[in-house]
Amino acid sequence: MASLEAEIRETARAPARGPDRLGLLLVGLGAVALAVLPFATFRANRIVPGQGRGLFEAIAPSFAWPLALALGLVALVALWRSPPVLRLVAALAGLGLVLVGLGLAPAHLTPAGNTYARVAPGSGFWLLVFALALLATDALARLRPPPLLRVALLAAAALALFVLFRLGLWDDLSVMKEYRPRADAFARELGTHAVLALGSLLAAVAVGLPLGILCHRAAVLREPVLGLLNIVQTIPSIALFGLLIVPLGWVALNVPGARTLGIAGIGAAPALVALFLYSLLPMVANTVAGLAAVPFAAHDAARGLGMTAGQRLFRVELPLALPVILTGVRITLVQNIGLATVAALIGGGGLGVFVFQGLGQTAMDLVLLGALPTVALAFSAAVLLDAAVELVQIPQTQGSSA
């Protein structure tokens, strides 16, 4: 019997053989990206329509062929149920080579001495990056690395991108040509974006946490408060920004000192208030859910030790509810980083300034200058706070098992 159980466990540990369904899909996407879609887009100047170039047209054959062969090897690894570590290494190597290949495209496509031409990533490049990133994410999900290792991988990825930037590999890409004359404005708007996202998060934590505790303790308040916050959440972001212009404008005109504090009908103030209102629902709902999930035995034991209501809240209930509350913080921060982009429409600044300027000028490279850092910020925040949630959960799990 014992030998049968050991055999079953060994079978479960052994990697399954045969084709991998997700790998088949990703290889199909990669094949379409390489064979059908343009790897890079060439334009004679900033505003004319671009002309797509396939991989072998976009970069020199001396790098195009090795890149194609390397991607073929990655496809072989993805097609079969190979070890997750091998899939992760193959996906990251493929991503690195594709990024290097894109950086070589401007030198191959742009005529010598032409400073007006623009070279941008094509749809094939984005599809390749998507397929390789999905392969890496799938491998990480199978490996289930500990939280600190995930943070280390994120730091390593950020360091690798920084090195590529410092080496000037992408200096001739069109998005970098948009960045260079706006470097000071980019730094300023990046700071504004961070202030909007983090400032509204801190305000939501300061208000939402006590409000969630109150809703948990007073059941009669729970449904009205959560219902009201649900209604706020359903209002489209642009509409909410617009609705706040009138009351904040009135406050700026009639309340002494309001203008000195930066309160105005348009600008950062209505954007910050709107983001704060959007943040309340996940904060309050997760606080209520986390406190409701505290086991009855923990309450009973705390009462048995003679703890007061305040001691039970701060020494038992909140520590046990912390993973769920931190999940609410993660949802709120990722949501705010994305929504802060819309603040540019009412003069609130942030990376959305470049997105809307680019849309107005039909300059997609300028749109990317605002959109790519926003995605990177949201992704980094999600990874860091996911790790924080797991780090809080691990001691609790160990404590309960002990």
Sequence and secondary structure as in RCSB ss.txt:
>XXXX:A:sequence
MASLEAEIRETARAPARGPDRLGLLLVGLGAVALAVLPFATFRANRIVPGQGRGLFEAIAPSFAWPLALALGLVA
LVALWRSPPVLRLVAALAGLGLVLVGLGLAPAHLTPAGNTYARVAPGSGFWLLVFALALLATDALARLRPPPLLR
VALLAAAALALFVLFRLGLWDDLSVMKEYRPRADAFARELGTHAVLALGSLLAAVAVGLPLGILCHRAAVLREPV
LGLLNIVQTIPSIALFGLLIVPLGWVALNVPGARTLGIAGIGAAPALVALFLYSLLPMVANTVAGLAAVPFAAHD
AARGLGMTAGQRLFRVELPLALPVILTGVRITLVQNIGLATVAALIGGGGLGVFVFQGLGQTAMDLVLLGALPTV
ALAFSAAVLLDAAVELVQIPQTQGSSA
>XXXX:A:secstr
 HHHHHHHHHHHHS   SB HHHHHHHHHHHHHHHTS SEEEESSSSS  EEE HHHHS HHHHHHHHHHHHHHH
HHHHBT  HHHHHHHHHHHHHHHHHHHHHHHHHHS TT SS EEEE HHHHHHHHHHHHHHHHHHHHH   HHHH
HHHHHHHHHHHHHHHHTTTTTTSHHHHHHGGGHHHHHHHHHHHHHHHHHHHHHHHHHHHHHHHHHHH HHHHHHH
HHHHHHHHHS HHHHHHHHHHHHHHHHHHSTTTTTTT  SSSHHHHHHHHHHHHHHHHHHHHHHHHHTS HHHHH
HHHHTT  HHHHIIIIIHHHHHHHHHHHHHHHHHHHHHHGGGGGGGT  STHHHHHHHHHTT HHHHHHHHHHHH
HHHHHHHHHHHHHHHHHHHHHHHHHH 
